[in-house]
Amino acid sequence: MTKKEFVDLYFAKGEFATKVDAEKKAMAFLAVIEDALEAGEEVSFLGFGKFTVAERAARTCTNPQTKKEMRVEAKKVVKFKPGKALAEKVNK
């Protein structure tokens, strides 16, 4: 699903004056989540799921094209754990 398709569905499900209004509110919602994750906080929606930031350790791996070993630096990654209600909807 692209951003445009998401905004179209968001507009259809929500109560917005225009699609531009729906897009602004969707982007504001996502910006709040981004800001919280950037600050190291977790974002949890009961029944939907939880977004967290995790540390990924540095490691050595092999480049599949050149077969040479390369070092991948440590970094932070965003993880999402679906809530029970969401998991049940996806798996029915």
Biopython code that builds the backbone (N, CA, C, O; Angstrom):
import numpy as np
from Bio.PDB.StructureBuilder import StructureBuilder

atoms = [
    (1, "MET", "N", (0.848, -1.167, 0.000)),
    (1, "MET", "CA", (0.000, 0.000, 0.000)),
    (1, "MET", "C", (0.899, 1.238, 0.000)),
    (1, "MET", "O", (1.828, 1.336, 0.802)),
    (2, "THR", "N", (0.629, 2.145, -0.870)),
    (2, "THR", "CA", (1.397, 3.378, -0.951)),
    (2, "THR", "C", (0.797, 4.426, -0.006)),
    (2, "THR", "O", (-0.285, 4.241, 0.550)),
    (3, "LYS", "N", (1.528, 5.522, 0.155)),
    (3, "LYS", "CA", (1.041, 6.614, 0.999)),
    (3, "LYS", "C", (-0.281, 7.152, 0.452)),
    (3, "LYS", "O", (-1.206, 7.422, 1.218)),
    (4, "LYS", "N", (-0.371, 7.307, -0.854)),
    (4, "LYS", "CA", (-1.596, 7.825, -1.466)),
    (4, "LYS", "C", (-2.774, 6.887, -1.210)),
    (4, "LYS", "O", (-3.864, 7.344, -0.866)),
    (5, "GLU", "N", (-2.564, 5.588, -1.375)),
    (5, "GLU", "CA", (-3.632, 4.615, -1.116)),
    (5, "GLU", "C", (-4.040, 4.643, 0.356)),
    (5, "GLU", "O", (-5.224, 4.550, 0.680)),
    (6, "PHE", "N", (-3.057, 4.771, 1.241)),
    (6, "PHE", "CA", (-3.348, 4.847, 2.668)),
    (6, "PHE", "C", (-4.204, 6.074, 2.974)),
    (6, "PHE", "O", (-5.205, 5.975, 3.684)),
    (7, "VAL", "N", (-3.811, 7.229, 2.440)),
    (7, "VAL", "CA", (-4.557, 8.461, 2.691)),
    (7, "VAL", "C", (-5.977, 8.349, 2.142)),
    (7, "VAL", "O", (-6.924, 8.818, 2.773)),
    (8, "ASP", "N", (-6.131, 7.729, 0.967)),
    (8, "ASP", "CA", (-7.472, 7.548, 0.398)),
    (8, "ASP", "C", (-8.358, 6.714, 1.325)),
    (8, "ASP", "O", (-9.513, 7.069, 1.559)),
    (9, "LEU", "N", (-7.828, 5.615, 1.852)),
    (9, "LEU", "CA", (-8.596, 4.771, 2.779)),
    (9, "LEU", "C", (-8.845, 5.486, 4.103)),
    (9, "LEU", "O", (-9.924, 5.372, 4.684)),
    (10, "TYR", "N", (-7.858, 6.210, 4.567)),
    (10, "TYR", "CA", (-7.981, 6.978, 5.814)),
    (10, "TYR", "C", (-9.087, 8.026, 5.667)),
    (10, "TYR", "O", (-9.890, 8.219, 6.579)),
    (11, "PHE", "N", (-9.122, 8.691, 4.531)),
    (11, "PHE", "CA", (-10.154, 9.690, 4.237)),
    (11, "PHE", "C", (-11.533, 9.036, 4.210)),
    (11, "PHE", "O", (-12.493, 9.589, 4.746)),
    (12, "ALA", "N", (-11.635, 7.852, 3.583)),
    (12, "ALA", "CA", (-12.915, 7.159, 3.468)),
    (12, "ALA", "C", (-13.431, 6.687, 4.832)),
    (12, "ALA", "O", (-14.635, 6.725, 5.083)),
    (13, "LYS", "N", (-12.525, 6.243, 5.716)),
    (13, "LYS", "CA", (-12.939, 5.726, 7.028)),
    (13, "LYS", "C", (-13.167, 6.822, 8.056)),
    (13, "LYS", "O", (-13.986, 6.672, 8.962)),
    (14, "GLY", "N", (-12.438, 7.930, 7.912)),
    (14, "GLY", "CA", (-12.505, 8.993, 8.914)),
    (14, "GLY", "C", (-13.491, 10.077, 8.530)),
    (14, "GLY", "O", (-14.171, 9.998, 7.507)),
    (15, "GLU", "N", (-13.546, 11.072, 9.363)),
    (15, "GLU", "CA", (-14.422, 12.215, 9.117)),
    (15, "GLU", "C", (-13.547, 13.435, 8.869)),
    (15, "GLU", "O", (-13.223, 14.180, 9.794)),
    (16, "PHE", "N", (-13.171, 13.631, 7.623)),
    (16, "PHE", "CA", (-12.296, 14.723, 7.242)),
    (16, "PHE", "C", (-12.990, 15.572, 6.189)),
    (16, "PHE", "O", (-13.794, 15.072, 5.402)),
    (17, "ALA", "N", (-12.673, 16.860, 6.185)),
    (17, "ALA", "CA", (-13.281, 17.770, 5.214)),
    (17, "ALA", "C", (-12.757, 17.489, 3.807)),
    (17, "ALA", "O", (-13.518, 17.497, 2.840)),
    (18, "THR", "N", (-11.445, 17.241, 3.703)),
    (18, "THR", "CA", (-10.824, 16.989, 2.396)),
    (18, "THR", "C", (-9.759, 15.913, 2.537)),
    (18, "THR", "O", (-9.379, 15.533, 3.644)),
    (19, "LYS", "N", (-9.285, 15.429, 1.392)),
    (19, "LYS", "CA", (-8.187, 14.463, 1.413)),
    (19, "LYS", "C", (-6.899, 15.118, 1.907)),
    (19, "LYS", "O", (-6.070, 14.466, 2.543)),
    (20, "VAL", "N", (-6.734, 16.390, 1.618)),
    (20, "VAL", "CA", (-5.554, 17.124, 2.099)),
    (20, "VAL", "C", (-5.563, 17.158, 3.629)),
    (20, "VAL", "O", (-4.524, 16.978, 4.264)),
    (21, "ASP", "N", (-6.720, 17.386, 4.206)),
    (21, "ASP", "CA", (-6.871, 17.387, 5.659)),
    (21, "ASP", "C", (-6.542, 16.002, 6.227)),
    (21, "ASP", "O", (-5.856, 15.892, 7.243)),
    (22, "ALA", "N", (-7.028, 14.959, 5.576)),
    (22, "ALA", "CA", (-6.743, 13.588, 6.022)),
    (22, "ALA", "C", (-5.245, 13.308, 5.948)),
    (22, "ALA", "O", (-4.683, 12.692, 6.854)),
    (23, "GLU", "N", (-4.596, 13.759, 4.871)),
    (23, "GLU", "CA", (-3.156, 13.526, 4.731)),
    (23, "GLU", "C", (-2.378, 14.273, 5.807)),
    (23, "GLU", "O", (-1.442, 13.716, 6.381)),
    (24, "LYS", "N", (-2.738, 15.509, 6.090)),
    (24, "LYS", "CA", (-2.052, 16.290, 7.128)),
    (24, "LYS", "C", (-2.170, 15.614, 8.489)),
    (24, "LYS", "O", (-1.198, 15.540, 9.240)),
    (25, "LYS", "N", (-3.359, 15.125, 8.798)),
    (25, "LYS", "CA", (-3.563, 14.476, 10.103)),
    (25, "LYS", "C", (-2.845, 13.132, 10.181)),
    (25, "LYS", "O", (-2.321, 12.776, 11.237)),
    (26, "ALA", "N", (-2.814, 12.385, 9.084)),
    (26, "ALA", "CA", (-2.087, 11.114, 9.073)),
    (26, "ALA", "C", (-0.588, 11.358, 9.246)),
    (26, "ALA", "O", (0.077, 10.637, 9.989)),
    (27, "MET", "N", (-0.057, 12.372, 8.562)),
    (27, "MET", "CA", (1.367, 12.670, 8.665)),
    (27, "MET", "C", (1.715, 13.210, 10.062)),
    (27, "MET", "O", (2.802, 12.939, 10.573)),
    (28, "ALA", "N", (0.812, 13.963, 10.673)),
    (28, "ALA", "CA", (1.040, 14.441, 12.034)),
    (28, "ALA", "C", (1.065, 13.271, 13.009)),
    (28, "ALA", "O", (1.897, 13.232, 13.916)),
    (29, "PHE", "N", (0.155, 12.318, 12.824)),
    (29, "PHE", "CA", (0.106, 11.122, 13.661)),
    (29, "PHE", "C", (1.424, 10.347, 13.564)),
    (29, "PHE", "O", (1.988, 9.942, 14.580)),
    (30, "LEU", "N", (1.903, 10.148, 12.349)),
    (30, "LEU", "CA", (3.151, 9.420, 12.149)),
    (30, "LEU", "C", (4.347, 10.198, 12.701)),
    (30, "LEU", "O", (5.286, 9.600, 13.227)),
    (31, "ALA", "N", (4.316, 11.527, 12.584)),
    (31, "ALA", "CA", (5.406, 12.348, 13.108)),
    (31, "ALA", "C", (5.506, 12.227, 14.631)),
    (31, "ALA", "O", (6.607, 12.215, 15.182)),
    (32, "VAL", "N", (4.368, 12.140, 15.303)),
    (32, "VAL", "CA", (4.372, 11.976, 16.760)),
    (32, "VAL", "C", (5.009, 10.635, 17.133)),
    (32, "VAL", "O", (5.794, 10.556, 18.078)),
    (33, "ILE", "N", (4.669, 9.591, 16.392)),
    (33, "ILE", "CA", (5.278, 8.279, 16.643)),
    (33, "ILE", "C", (6.787, 8.345, 16.399)),
    (33, "ILE", "O", (7.564, 7.841, 17.210)),
    (34, "GLU", "N", (7.205, 8.956, 15.297)),
    (34, "GLU", "CA", (8.631, 9.091, 14.983)),
    (34, "GLU", "C", (9.366, 9.843, 16.099)),
    (34, "GLU", "O", (10.443, 9.426, 16.524)),
    (35, "ASP", "N", (8.787, 10.944, 16.567)),
    (35, "ASP", "CA", (9.428, 11.742, 17.613)),
    (35, "ASP", "C", (9.597, 10.939, 18.899)),
    (35, "ASP", "O", (10.637, 11.016, 19.552)),
    (36, "ALA", "N", (8.575, 10.171, 19.260)),
    (36, "ALA", "CA", (8.648, 9.357, 20.475)),
    (36, "ALA", "C", (9.724, 8.278, 20.339)),
    (36, "ALA", "O", (10.494, 8.051, 21.272)),
    (37, "LEU", "N", (9.781, 7.620, 19.195)),
    (37, "LEU", "CA", (10.793, 6.580, 18.979)),
    (37, "LEU", "C", (12.193, 7.177, 18.950)),
    (37, "LEU", "O", (13.137, 6.579, 19.465)),
    (38, "GLU", "N", (12.328, 8.355, 18.349)),
    (38, "GLU", "CA", (13.619, 9.023, 18.302)),
    (38, "GLU", "C", (14.108, 9.368, 19.709)),
    (38, "GLU", "O", (15.309, 9.354, 19.977)),
    (39, "ALA", "N", (13.174, 9.675, 20.595)),
    (39, "ALA", "CA", (13.508, 9.994, 21.988)),
    (39, "ALA", "C", (13.748, 8.733, 22.821)),
    (39, "ALA", "O", (14.060, 8.827, 24.008)),
    (40, "GLY", "N", (13.606, 7.555, 22.207)),
    (40, "GLY", "CA", (13.844, 6.305, 22.916)),
    (40, "GLY", "C", (12.640, 5.758, 23.658)),
    (40, "GLY", "O", (12.759, 4.783, 24.399)),
    (41, "GLU", "N", (11.488, 6.370, 23.470)),
    (41, "GLU", "CA", (10.271, 5.897, 24.132)),
    (41, "GLU", "C", (9.622, 4.797, 23.295)),
    (41, "GLU", "O", (9.900, 4.653, 22.104)),
    (42, "GLU", "N", (8.756, 4.031, 23.940)),
    (42, "GLU", "CA", (7.972, 3.058, 23.184)),
    (42, "GLU", "C", (6.560, 3.612, 23.015)),
    (42, "GLU", "O", (6.064, 4.361, 23.856)),
    (43, "VAL", "N", (5.924, 3.226, 21.909)),
    (43, "VAL", "CA", (4.572, 3.686, 21.608)),
    (43, "VAL", "C", (3.679, 2.455, 21.563)),
    (43, "VAL", "O", (3.903, 1.542, 20.769)),
    (44, "SER", "N", (2.662, 2.439, 22.427)),
    (44, "SER", "CA", (1.807, 1.270, 22.548)),
    (44, "SER", "C", (0.348, 1.649, 22.331)),
    (44, "SER", "O", (-0.149, 2.619, 22.905)),
    (45, "PHE", "N", (-0.330, 0.868, 21.493)),
    (45, "PHE", "CA", (-1.757, 1.024, 21.251)),
    (45, "PHE", "C", (-2.428, -0.284, 21.643)),
    (45, "PHE", "O", (-2.224, -1.308, 20.991)),
    (46, "LEU", "N", (-3.219, -0.256, 22.696)),
    (46, "LEU", "CA", (-3.866, -1.449, 23.217)),
    (46, "LEU", "C", (-4.665, -2.149, 22.116)),
    (46, "LEU", "O", (-5.513, -1.528, 21.475)),
    (47, "GLY", "N", (-4.404, -3.413, 21.902)),
    (47, "GLY", "CA", (-5.101, -4.194, 20.891)),
    (47, "GLY", "C", (-4.480, -4.110, 19.510)),
    (47, "GLY", "O", (-4.708, -4.987, 18.677)),
    (48, "PHE", "N", (-3.692, -3.061, 19.252)),
    (48, "PHE", "CA", (-3.062, -2.907, 17.935)),
    (48, "PHE", "C", (-1.626, -3.396, 17.967)),
    (48, "PHE", "O", (-1.247, -4.266, 17.183)),
    (49, "GLY", "N", (-0.822, -2.843, 18.871)),
    (49, "GLY", "CA", (0.558, -3.284, 18.960)),
    (49, "GLY", "C", (1.444, -2.257, 19.623)),
    (49, "GLY", "O", (0.983, -1.220, 20.099)),
    (50, "LYS", "N", (2.747, -2.573, 19.644)),
    (50, "LYS", "CA", (3.712, -1.726, 20.325)),
    (50, "LYS", "C", (4.938, -1.528, 19.438)),
    (50, "LYS", "O", (5.500, -2.488, 18.911)),
    (51, "PHE", "N", (5.345, -0.262, 19.282)),
    (51, "PHE", "CA", (6.565, 0.098, 18.573)),
    (51, "PHE", "C", (7.650, 0.337, 19.613)),
    (51, "PHE", "O", (7.424, 1.054, 20.588)),
    (52, "THR", "N", (8.826, -0.255, 19.420)),
    (52, "THR", "CA", (9.944, -0.054, 20.331)),
    (52, "THR", "C", (11.218, 0.171, 19.523)),
    (52, "THR", "O", (11.281, -0.142, 18.334)),
    (53, "VAL", "N", (12.229, 0.719, 20.193)),
    (53, "VAL", "CA", (13.548, 0.894, 19.592)),
    (53, "VAL", "C", (14.468, -0.118, 20.253)),
    (53, "VAL", "O", (14.510, -0.223, 21.479)),
    (54, "ALA", "N", (15.210, -0.869, 19.431)),
    (54, "ALA", "CA", (16.129, -1.875, 19.950)),
    (54, "ALA", "C", (17.529, -1.618, 19.408)),
    (54, "ALA", "O", (17.693, -1.060, 18.323)),
    (55, "GLU", "N", (18.522, -2.024, 20.164)),
    (55, "GLU", "CA", (19.920, -1.912, 19.733)),
    (55, "GLU", "C", (20.295, -3.173, 18.978)),
    (55, "GLU", "O", (20.044, -4.283, 19.449)),
    (56, "ARG", "N", (20.885, -3.009, 17.828)),
    (56, "ARG", "CA", (21.396, -4.146, 17.071)),
    (56, "ARG", "C", (22.916, -4.091, 17.170)),
    (56, "ARG", "O", (23.522, -3.074, 16.832)),
    (57, "ALA", "N", (23.531, -5.165, 17.625)),
    (57, "ALA", "CA", (24.971, -5.210, 17.845)),
    (57, "ALA", "C", (25.738, -5.212, 16.519)),
    (57, "ALA", "O", (25.215, -5.609, 15.478)),
    (58, "ALA", "N", (26.980, -4.762, 16.588)),
    (58, "ALA", "CA", (27.853, -4.823, 15.423)),
    (58, "ALA", "C", (28.135, -6.289, 15.110)),
    (58, "ALA", "O", (28.181, -7.129, 16.008)),
    (59, "ARG", "N", (28.321, -6.582, 13.833)),
    (59, "ARG", "CA", (28.565, -7.974, 13.451)),
    (59, "ARG", "C", (29.378, -8.030, 12.168)),
    (59, "ARG", "O", (29.531, -7.034, 11.462)),
    (60, "THR", "N", (29.889, -9.207, 11.888)),
    (60, "THR", "CA", (30.613, -9.456, 10.651)),
    (60, "THR", "C", (29.746, -10.341, 9.778)),
    (60, "THR", "O", (29.190, -11.333, 10.251)),
    (61, "CYS", "N", (29.626, -9.987, 8.499)),
    (61, "CYS", "CA", (28.838, -10.796, 7.582)),
    (61, "CYS", "C", (29.576, -10.910, 6.254)),
    (61, "CYS", "O", (30.634, -10.309, 6.069)),
    (62, "THR", "N", (29.019, -11.675, 5.345)),
    (62, "THR", "CA", (29.647, -11.887, 4.055)),
    (62, "THR", "C", (28.830, -11.214, 2.963)),
    (62, "THR", "O", (27.612, -11.375, 2.891)),
    (63, "ASN", "N", (29.520, -10.456, 2.114)),
    (63, "ASN", "CA", (28.880, -9.836, 0.967)),
    (63, "ASN", "C", (28.592, -10.949, -0.044)),
    (63, "ASN", "O", (29.533, -11.599, -0.499)),
    (64, "PRO", "N", (27.327, -11.197, -0.415)),
    (64, "PRO", "CA", (27.015, -12.323, -1.299)),
    (64, "PRO", "C", (27.572, -12.172, -2.719)),
    (64, "PRO", "O", (27.773, -13.176, -3.403)),
    (65, "GLN", "N", (27.822, -10.952, -3.170)),
    (65, "GLN", "CA", (28.352, -10.765, -4.525)),
    (65, "GLN", "C", (29.851, -10.974, -4.590)),
    (65, "GLN", "O", (30.349, -11.633, -5.502)),
    (66, "THR", "N", (30.584, -10.412, -3.617)),
    (66, "THR", "CA", (32.048, -10.499, -3.656)),
    (66, "THR", "C", (32.603, -11.614, -2.775)),
    (66, "THR", "O", (33.783, -11.950, -2.879)),
    (67, "LYS", "N", (31.784, -12.183, -1.925)),
    (67, "LYS", "CA", (32.179, -13.230, -0.966)),
    (67, "LYS", "C", (33.200, -12.731, 0.056)),
    (67, "LYS", "O", (33.840, -13.536, 0.733)),
    (68, "LYS", "N", (33.357, -11.424, 0.172)),
    (68, "LYS", "CA", (34.286, -10.861, 1.148)),
    (68, "LYS", "C", (33.541, -10.582, 2.444)),
    (68, "LYS", "O", (32.358, -10.241, 2.445)),
    (69, "GLU", "N", (34.267, -10.735, 3.547)),
    (69, "GLU", "CA", (33.674, -10.408, 4.834)),
    (69, "GLU", "C", (33.623, -8.892, 4.996)),
    (69, "GLU", "O", (34.523, -8.172, 4.564)),
    (70, "MET", "N", (32.556, -8.430, 5.623)),
    (70, "MET", "CA", (32.430, -7.005, 5.874)),
    (70, "MET", "C", (31.874, -6.791, 7.269)),
    (70, "MET", "O", (31.197, -7.655, 7.828)),
    (71, "ARG", "N", (32.168, -5.636, 7.814)),
    (71, "ARG", "CA", (31.731, -5.305, 9.171)),
    (71, "ARG", "C", (30.497, -4.417, 9.083)),
    (71, "ARG", "O", (30.495, -3.405, 8.381)),
    (72, "VAL", "N", (29.461, -4.803, 9.794)),
    (72, "VAL", "CA", (28.240, -4.005, 9.886)),
    (72, "VAL", "C", (28.242, -3.370, 11.273)),
    (72, "VAL", "O", (28.302, -4.062, 12.289)),
    (73, "GLU", "N", (28.176, -2.046, 11.294)),
    (73, "GLU", "CA", (28.238, -1.308, 12.553)),
    (73, "GLU", "C", (26.957, -1.501, 13.377)),
    (73, "GLU", "O", (25.906, -1.857, 12.845)),
    (74, "ALA", "N", (27.071, -1.263, 14.653)),
    (74, "ALA", "CA", (25.911, -1.314, 15.551)),
    (74, "ALA", "C", (24.958, -0.197, 15.184)),
    (74, "ALA", "O", (25.381, 0.873, 14.746)),
    (75, "LYS", "N", (23.664, -0.449, 15.365)),
    (75, "LYS", "CA", (22.674, 0.589, 15.072)),
    (75, "LYS", "C", (21.402, 0.315, 15.850)),
    (75, "LYS", "O", (21.217, -0.752, 16.436)),
    (76, "LYS", "N", (20.530, 1.314, 15.837)),
    (76, "LYS", "CA", (19.221, 1.173, 16.461)),
    (76, "LYS", "C", (18.214, 0.831, 15.370)),
    (76, "LYS", "O", (18.302, 1.333, 14.250)),
    (77, "VAL", "N", (17.260, -0.027, 15.709)),
    (77, "VAL", "CA", (16.213, -0.416, 14.770)),
    (77, "VAL", "C", (14.852, -0.303, 15.451)),
    (77, "VAL", "O", (14.738, -0.413, 16.671)),
    (78, "VAL", "N", (13.832, -0.082, 14.639)),
    (78, "VAL", "CA", (12.466, -0.011, 15.150)),
    (78, "VAL", "C", (11.848, -1.399, 15.036)),
    (78, "VAL", "O", (11.933, -2.043, 13.991)),
    (79, "LYS", "N", (11.235, -1.846, 16.103)),
    (79, "LYS", "CA", (10.548, -3.135, 16.097)),
    (79, "LYS", "C", (9.071, -2.909, 16.389)),
    (79, "LYS", "O", (8.698, -1.975, 17.099)),
    (80, "PHE", "N", (8.251, -3.769, 15.836)),
    (80, "PHE", "CA", (6.813, -3.705, 16.076)),
    (80, "PHE", "C", (6.340, -5.070, 16.509)),
    (80, "PHE", "O", (6.620, -6.074, 15.853)),
    (81, "LYS", "N", (5.620, -5.108, 17.620)),
    (81, "LYS", "CA", (5.019, -6.350, 18.097)),
    (81, "LYS", "C", (3.511, -6.158, 18.041)),
    (81, "LYS", "O", (2.968, -5.314, 18.755)),
    (82, "PRO", "N", (2.824, -6.936, 17.195)),
    (82, "PRO", "CA", (1.378, -6.764, 17.083)),
    (82, "PRO", "C", (0.659, -7.189, 18.363)),
    (82, "PRO", "O", (1.090, -8.100, 19.070)),
    (83, "GLY", "N", (-0.441, -6.505, 18.633)),
    (83, "GLY", "CA", (-1.284, -6.857, 19.759)),
    (83, "GLY", "C", (-2.115, -8.083, 19.435)),
    (83, "GLY", "O", (-2.175, -8.515, 18.284)),
    (84, "LYS", "N", (-2.741, -8.629, 20.426)),
    (84, "LYS", "CA", (-3.521, -9.857, 20.250)),
    (84, "LYS", "C", (-4.638, -9.671, 19.236)),
    (84, "LYS", "O", (-4.826, -10.527, 18.371)),
    (85, "ALA", "N", (-5.381, -8.577, 19.321)),
    (85, "ALA", "CA", (-6.511, -8.345, 18.416)),
    (85, "ALA", "C", (-6.047, -8.251, 16.965)),
    (85, "ALA", "O", (-6.668, -8.837, 16.078)),
    (86, "LEU", "N", (-4.962, -7.522, 16.717)),
    (86, "LEU", "CA", (-4.424, -7.389, 15.364)),
    (86, "LEU", "C", (-3.912, -8.733, 14.844)),
    (86, "LEU", "O", (-4.176, -9.101, 13.700)),
    (87, "ALA", "N", (-3.190, -9.455, 15.677)),
    (87, "ALA", "CA", (-2.675, -10.754, 15.274)),
    (87, "ALA", "C", (-3.800, -11.723, 14.908)),
    (87, "ALA", "O", (-3.691, -12.487, 13.949)),
    (88, "GLU", "N", (-4.878, -11.677, 15.687)),
    (88, "GLU", "CA", (-6.018, -12.566, 15.389)),
    (88, "GLU", "C", (-6.686, -12.175, 14.066)),
    (88, "GLU", "O", (-7.079, -13.054, 13.299)),
    (89, "LYS", "N", (-6.821, -10.881, 13.788)),
    (89, "LYS", "CA", (-7.422, -10.438, 12.517)),
    (89, "LYS", "C", (-6.572, -10.862, 11.322)),
    (89, "LYS", "O", (-7.101, -11.294, 10.298)),
    (90, "VAL", "N", (-5.260, -10.736, 11.458)),
    (90, "VAL", "CA", (-4.364, -11.081, 10.352)),
    (90, "VAL", "C", (-4.354, -12.595, 10.107)),
    (90, "VAL", "O", (-4.235, -13.036, 8.965)),
    (91, "ASN", "N", (-4.480, -13.385, 11.173)),
    (91, "ASN", "CA", (-4.362, -14.832, 11.051)),
    (91, "ASN", "C", (-5.677, -15.578, 10.922)),
    (91, "ASN", "O", (-5.686, -16.803, 11.046)),
    (92, "LYS", "N", (-6.796, -14.892, 10.679)),
    (92, "LYS", "CA", (-8.050, -15.625, 10.577)),
    (92, "LYS", "C", (-8.255, -16.181, 9.199)),
    (92, "LYS", "O", (-9.268, -16.831, 8.940)),
]
sb = StructureBuilder()
sb.init_structure("model")
sb.init_model(0)
sb.init_chain("A")
sb.init_seg("    ")
for serial, (resi, resn, name, xyz) in enumerate(atoms, 1):
    if name == "N":
        sb.init_residue(resn, " ", resi, " ")
    sb.init_atom(name, np.array(xyz, "f"), 0.0, 1.0, " ", f" {name:<3s}", serial, name[0])
structure = sb.get_structure()
